[in-house]
Amino acid sequence: MKRSLLLSFMVFVLFAGCTKAIKYTYEEIKDYPPQIQKNIKKAAVFTGMTLQQVRYAWGAPTIVKVLKPTPEGKDRVQWEYDRWGGVFKTILRFTDGKLTEIVSTEPGITK
């Protein structure tokens, strides 16, 4: 319970007042593996990326939800993005800070 509350607070602080994509510098992404850097630059997300890497690639989500932990006690968070004026919706689910699931109605989004 305490862990979920702490995670909720951290997510709130991280995203409070942020509605636009993060502008990143080369210095901020230079230590990521080359494929991750390429994904960020192309605004592409794939499973295995961290919360911060996805944030650099796509910017702030429209909605953030803290989900129930896994049976093993791992933290889970869901980010929702509305694209093209709400025509398309993409849901990204993270487990322990790593992207584990992509659900999207947008063509071309790798699932």
Order of alpha helices (4+ residues) and beta strands (2+ residues): alpha-alpha-alpha-alpha-beta-beta-beta-beta
